[in-house]
């Protein structure tokens, strides 16, 4: 795809020179020499980027006024300001008004090309984020009615509009990224990029280059892509100790250096981090810098495992069914015996495992019938396994005598219902269809203290 660039400068020679440079790099260009021409050209040419001179002789509007005008029409279009008589105040004001960057004349050709390429890449990334947000907005909602779900929604409303750094703790698959995306979507940066830097999946030897960039190539670094928006350091505990110092410097000064350069670059980003490890223990072991930990741990959020929020499972199931690629507008319901198993299962893979399970069931039962009822028989056989927390051993109920198997299931089932109704024994008794006195006798026989599970 050939990107279109509008060049606005009162000097025709400058317009011609920039046009020739950009044309050699396969860009399509158009030039204007005053504000009237520029506005007309902007509407007809529909550029992907604008290169705009500050001083426009014999023009009704100067470059900074045009910058504001174009940004009112299209706030996402990248604009590079150029000037041969610039001041620091002018450059700062231009950036505040929405300019992507500021170049002084005479400018280096390579620098112009690099900034042009990055400005367009950043603009397209923002557009993609906006489109993805429209498509997937519901998928980033926090689903549930548990006390955690209620509390976290209130917390996010308070912290999202701020610039405070957030450190999200939680086991794998528990929804840490969803929390991070909610923070971004509720923040003042919601129209800017949300960039994920996965500390665990990138080659440790190239983390610095991927994160901050290199003078050896012109690829946008993660920090550059996130400029103005939010960057999520996913599994921050896995970042090498030697890179932690560089990250700390960036947090302290908002400046960084690319690999192979001594020049300082700046980037305005909000930092969110996630981890499934206890960072305080990692600090004690010497695997994580204490000064970096305290910089990141400004607003800690702890996400419980799905096992500890069984009352959210029904709403999550309904959400995953309706958003599954295999839904096909069928009438799908989950029977009570299936919910009994789902709500008493340990969920080692947490929410991600539940989502995958729903997809799996819909694939396996995606026949021509218009109605699908998911009962316990349709669940995987290993869902009958229960975890013994005291011994860390797995016991398959299918291998137990019927009396022991029944006790194991009843114990897990009743504990999940007590948690689900926050210890309200009247509601528990009503839901499971037992008299309250009979329920207490059952709890006593199974040695369950309801006070431990409120």
C-alpha positions in Angstrom: 0.0 0.0 0.0 1.3 3.4 -1.0 0.8 5.9 1.8 -0.1 9.5 0.9 1.8 12.5 2.4 0.7 16.1 2.2 3.7 18.6 2.3 2.9 22.1 3.4 5.6 24.8 3.1 5.7 28.2 1.5 9.0 27.5 -0.1 8.4 25.5 -3.3 12.0 24.2 -3.3 11.6 22.6 0.1 8.3 21.0 -1.0 10.0 19.6 -4.1 13.0 18.3 -2.1 10.9 16.5 0.5 8.6 15.2 -2.3 11.6 13.7 -4.2 12.9 12.1 -1.0 9.6 10.5 -0.1 8.8 9.5 -3.7 12.0 7.5 -3.8 10.7 5.5 -0.8 7.4 4.7 -2.6 5.2 7.4 -0.9 2.6 9.4 -2.9 3.0 13.1 -2.2 1.1 16.3 -2.8 2.2 19.9 -1.9 0.6 23.1 -0.8 2.1 26.5 -0.1 -0.4 28.4 2.0 -3.3 27.5 4.4 -6.1 27.9 1.8 -4.4 25.4 -0.6 -3.6 23.1 2.3 -7.2 22.9 3.6 -8.5 22.2 0.0 -5.7 19.7 -0.6 -6.4 18.0 2.7 -10.0 17.4 1.9 -9.3 16.1 -1.6 -6.1 14.2 -1.2 -7.0 12.6 2.2 -3.4 12.1 3.4 -2.1 9.5 5.8 0.5 12.0 7.1 1.2 15.7 7.0 4.6 17.5 7.0 3.9 21.0 8.0 6.1 24.1 8.2 5.5 26.6 11.0 6.0 29.8 9.1 3.8 30.2 6.0 4.4 33.5 4.2 1.3 35.2 2.7 -1.1 32.8 4.4 -4.2 33.3 6.5 -3.1 30.7 9.0 0.4 29.7 10.2 1.5 26.1 10.7 0.5 25.9 14.4 -3.0 27.1 13.6 -3.3 24.6 10.7 -2.1 21.9 13.1 -5.0 22.6 15.4 -7.4 22.8 12.5 -6.4 19.4 11.1 -6.5 17.8 14.5 -10.1 19.0 15.0 -11.0 17.3 11.8 -9.0 14.1 12.3 -7.4 13.8 15.7 -5.5 10.6 14.7 -3.7 11.9 11.7 0.1 12.2 12.3 1.6 15.6 11.7 5.3 16.3 11.6 6.2 20.0 12.2 9.3 21.4 10.4 10.9 24.9 11.0 14.1 26.7 10.3 13.4 29.3 13.1 12.2 27.1 15.9 12.5 27.5 19.7 12.1 24.9 22.4 8.8 26.6 23.5 7.5 26.3 20.0 8.4 22.6 19.8 6.8 21.9 23.1 3.6 23.7 22.2 3.4 21.8 18.9 3.7 18.5 20.6 1.1 19.5 23.2 -1.2 20.5 20.3 -0.9 17.0 18.8 2.1 17.0 16.5 3.8 13.6 16.3 7.3 15.1 16.1 9.3 18.4 15.4 12.2 18.7 13.0 14.5 21.6 12.6 15.7 22.7 9.1 18.0 21.7 7.6 17.0 18.1 8.6 18.8 14.9 8.0 17.2 12.8 5.3 17.5 9.5 7.1 15.9 11.1 10.2 13.0 12.4 8.2 12.4 9.0 6.6 12.6 7.2 10.0 10.2 9.6 11.7 7.8 9.4 8.7 7.8 5.6 8.8 7.2 5.5 12.5 4.5 8.2 12.5 2.5 6.2 9.9 3.1 2.9 11.7 1.9 4.5 15.0 -1.1 6.0 13.3 -2.1 2.6 11.8 -1.6 0.9 15.1 -4.0 3.4 16.8 -6.6 2.8 14.1 -6.2 -1.0 14.5 -6.6 -0.6 18.3 -9.8 1.4 17.8 -11.3 -1.2 15.4 -10.3 -4.0 17.7 -11.9 -2.2 20.6 -15.2 -1.9 18.7 -15.2 -5.6 17.9 -13.9 -6.9 21.2 -15.1 -4.4 23.8 -17.5 -6.9 25.4 -14.8 -9.4 25.6 -12.8 -7.1 27.9 -15.7 -6.5 30.3 -15.3 -7.9 33.8 -17.9 -10.7 34.2 -19.2 -11.8 37.5 -21.2 -11.1 40.6 -18.7 -12.2 43.2 -17.4 -9.8 45.8 -14.2 -9.6 43.8 -16.0 -8.7 40.6 -18.0 -6.0 42.4 -14.9 -4.6 44.2 -12.6 -4.6 41.2 -15.1 -2.6 39.1 -15.2 0.1 41.8 -11.4 0.1 42.1 -10.9 0.4 38.4 -13.2 3.4 38.2 -11.0 5.2 40.7 -7.6 4.3 39.5 -8.0 4.3 35.7 -8.2 8.1 35.1 -4.9 8.5 37.1 -1.4 7.9 35.8 -0.5 5.7 38.7 1.4 2.5 37.9 -0.5 -0.7 38.5 0.9 -4.1 39.4 -1.6 -7.0 38.8 -1.0 -10.3 40.6 -2.8 -13.5 39.7 -2.4 -17.1 38.6 -2.1 -18.0 34.9 -5.4 -17.6 33.0 -7.1 -15.6 35.8 -7.7 -12.5 33.6 -4.8 -10.1 34.3 -4.8 -8.8 30.8 -8.5 -8.1 30.9 -8.0 -6.0 34.0 -5.2 -4.1 32.3 -7.3 -3.4 29.2 -10.1 -2.2 31.4 -7.7 0.3 33.0 -6.6 1.5 29.6 -10.2 1.7 28.2 -11.3 3.8 31.2 -8.3 6.1 31.2 -7.7 9.4 29.4 -5.4 7.4 27.1 -8.2 5.2 25.8 -7.8 6.6 22.2 -4.1 5.8 22.1 -2.3 2.6 21.8 -2.4 -0.3 24.2 0.8 -2.4 23.7 1.6 -5.7 25.3 5.3 -6.5 25.9 5.5 -10.2 26.9 8.6 -10.5 29.0 8.5 -14.3 29.1 8.1 -15.0 25.3 10.8 -12.7 23.9 14.4 -13.9 23.6 16.3 -12.6 26.7 19.2 -11.4 24.5 16.9 -9.2 22.3 14.6 -7.8 25.0 16.5 -4.5 25.2 16.4 -4.0 21.5 12.7 -5.0 21.2 11.7 -2.8 24.1 13.8 0.4 23.4 14.9 0.0 19.8 18.2 -0.1 18.0 20.2 2.2 15.7 20.9 -0.8 13.5 17.3 -0.9 12.2 14.4 1.4 11.8 11.7 -0.8 13.4 9.5 0.8 16.0 10.3 -0.4 19.5 7.5 -1.3 21.9 8.1 1.9 23.9 7.7 4.0 20.7 4.6 2.2 19.7 3.0 2.8 23.1 3.9 6.5 23.1 0.9 8.5 24.5 -0.9 5.3 25.5 -0.3 2.3 27.8 2.3 -0.4 27.8 1.6 -3.7 29.6 4.7 -5.6 30.8 3.2 -9.1 30.9 4.9 -11.4 33.5 7.4 -8.7 34.6 9.2 -11.2 36.9 10.7 -12.9 33.8 12.5 -9.8 32.6 16.4 -10.3 32.9 18.0 -8.6 35.8 20.4 -6.7 33.5 17.4 -5.1 31.7 15.6 -4.3 35.0 18.1 -1.4 35.6 17.3 0.1 32.2 13.6 -0.2 32.8 14.1 1.5 36.2 15.9 4.4 34.6 13.0 4.8 32.2 10.5 4.9 35.0 12.6 7.5 36.9 13.4 9.8 34.0 11.0 8.9 31.2 14.0 8.7 28.9 15.8 5.8 27.3 18.6 5.1 24.9 18.5 2.8 21.9 21.0 0.0 21.5 24.1 1.5 19.9 23.3 5.1 20.7 24.1 7.6 23.5 21.2 9.9 22.5 18.3 10.2 25.0 14.8 9.6 23.7 11.5 10.4 25.6 8.2 8.5 25.6 5.0 9.3 27.5 3.5 6.0 28.5 1.5 4.6 31.4 3.0 1.4 32.9 0.9 -1.6 33.9 2.6 -4.8 34.9 1.4 -8.4 35.6 2.9 -11.4 37.3 2.0 -14.8 38.6 4.9 -14.8 41.0 5.4 -13.3 44.4 7.7 -10.4 43.6 8.7 -9.9 47.2 10.0 -13.4 47.3 11.8 -12.8 44.0 13.4 -9.8 45.5 14.6 -11.8 48.5 16.1 -14.4 46.1 17.9 -11.7 44.2 16.0 -12.3 41.0 14.2 -8.9 41.0 15.5 -5.5 41.9 13.9 -4.1 45.1 14.0 -0.5 43.7 12.2 -1.5 40.6 9.6 -3.5 42.6 8.7 -0.4 44.7 8.5 1.8 41.6 6.0 -0.7 40.0 4.0 -1.6 43.1 2.2 1.7 43.4 -1.3 0.3 43.0 -1.3 -3.5 43.6 -4.3 -5.6 42.4 -4.7 -9.2 43.4 -6.9 -11.5 41.2 -8.2 -14.7 42.9 -8.2 -18.0 41.2 -11.5 -19.1 39.6 -11.8 -21.8 42.2 -12.3 -19.1 44.8 -15.0 -17.3 42.9 -17.4 -20.1 41.9 -20.4 -17.7 41.9 -19.0 -16.1 38.8 -19.0 -19.4 36.7 -22.6 -19.1 35.5 -22.2 -15.6 34.1 -18.8 -16.5 32.6 -20.3 -19.6 30.9 -23.1 -17.5 29.5 -20.6 -14.9 28.2 -18.3 -17.5 26.7 -21.1 -19.3 24.9 -22.5 -16.1 23.3 -19.0 -14.9 22.2 -17.8 -18.3 21.0 -17.0 -18.8 17.3 -19.0 -22.0 17.5 -22.2 -20.5 19.0 -24.2 -20.3 15.7 -27.2 -18.7 17.4 -28.4 -22.0 18.9 -30.2 -22.2 22.1 -27.6 -23.5 24.5 -28.3 -24.2 28.2 -26.3 -25.7 31.0 -28.0 -28.2 33.3 -27.8 -27.9 37.1 -25.8 -31.2 37.4 -23.2 -29.7 35.1 -23.1 -26.5 37.1 -22.6 -28.5 40.2 -19.5 -30.0 38.7 -18.2 -26.7 37.2 -18.7 -24.8 40.5 -16.9 -27.4 42.5 -14.0 -28.0 40.1 -10.5 -26.6 41.1 -9.8 -24.9 37.7 -6.0 -25.0 37.6 -6.1 -23.1 34.3 -8.7 -20.6 35.7 -10.9 -18.5 33.3 -8.8 -19.4 30.3 -9.5 -23.1 31.0 -13.2 -22.5 31.4 -13.4 -20.6 28.0 -11.5 -23.4 26.3 -13.9 -25.9 27.8 -16.9 -24.1 26.5 -15.4 -24.0 23.0 -14.6 -27.7 23.2 -18.1 -28.7 24.2 -19.7 -26.5 21.5 -17.3 -28.1 18.9 -18.0 -31.6 20.0 -21.8 -31.1 20.0 -22.1 -28.8 17.0 -24.8 -30.9 15.3 -27.8 -29.9 13.3 -30.1 -29.6 16.4 -31.2 -26.1 17.3 -30.9 -26.7 21.0 -28.0 -28.0 23.0 -28.3 -28.9 26.7 -24.9 -29.3 28.4 -25.3 -31.8 31.3 -22.7 -33.4 33.5 -22.3 -36.3 31.0 -21.1 -33.9 28.3 -18.3 -32.6 30.5 -14.8 -34.1 30.2 -14.2 -37.2 32.4 -11.3 -35.6 34.2 -13.7 -33.0 35.6 -14.6 -35.7 38.1 -11.1 -35.3 39.6 -10.8 -33.4 42.9 -7.8 -31.9 44.4 -6.7 -32.6 48.0 -5.1 -29.4 49.1 -3.5 -31.0 52.2 -1.7 -33.7 50.3 -1.4 -32.1 46.9 -2.5 -35.5 45.5 -5.2 -36.0 42.8 -7.9 -38.6 43.4 -10.2 -39.7 40.6 -13.7 -40.2 42.0 -14.2 -42.9 39.4 -11.6 -45.0 41.2 -13.2 -44.6 44.7 -15.9 -46.8 46.4 -19.3 -45.2 45.8 -19.6 -44.0 49.5 -16.2 -42.2 49.4 -16.9 -40.8 46.0 -20.3 -39.4 47.1 -18.7 -37.9 50.2 -16.0 -36.3 48.1 -18.4 -34.8 45.7 -20.9 -33.6 48.4 -18.1 -31.9 50.3 -16.8 -30.0 47.3 -20.4 -29.2 46.2 -21.6 -27.9 49.5 -18.4 -25.8 50.0 -18.9 -24.2 46.6 -22.5 -23.4 47.4 -21.6 -21.8 50.7 -19.0 -19.6 49.0 -21.4 -18.9 46.2 -24.0 -17.5 48.7 -21.4 -15.8 50.9 -22.3 -18.1 53.9 -26.0 -17.4 53.8 -27.2 -20.9 54.9 -30.9 -20.1 54.2 -30.1 -19.4 50.6 -27.9 -22.4 50.3 -30.6 -24.7 51.8 -33.3 -23.3 49.5 -31.1 -23.6 46.4 -30.0 -27.2 46.9 -33.5 -28.3 48.1 -32.7 -29.3 51.7 -34.3 -28.3 55.0 -32.0 -26.0 56.9 -31.7 -28.5 59.9 -30.9 -31.3 57.5 -28.2 -29.2 55.8 -26.5 -28.5 59.2 -26.6 -32.3 59.9 -25.0 -33.0 56.5 -22.3 -30.3 57.1 -21.5 -31.8 60.5 -21.2 -35.3 59.1 -18.8 -34.1 56.4 -16.9 -32.0 59.0 -17.5 -28.7 57.1 -17.4 -25.5 59.1 -19.4 -23.0 57.1 -17.7 -20.1 58.8 -14.5 -21.0 57.0 -16.0 -20.4 53.5 -17.9 -17.1 53.9 
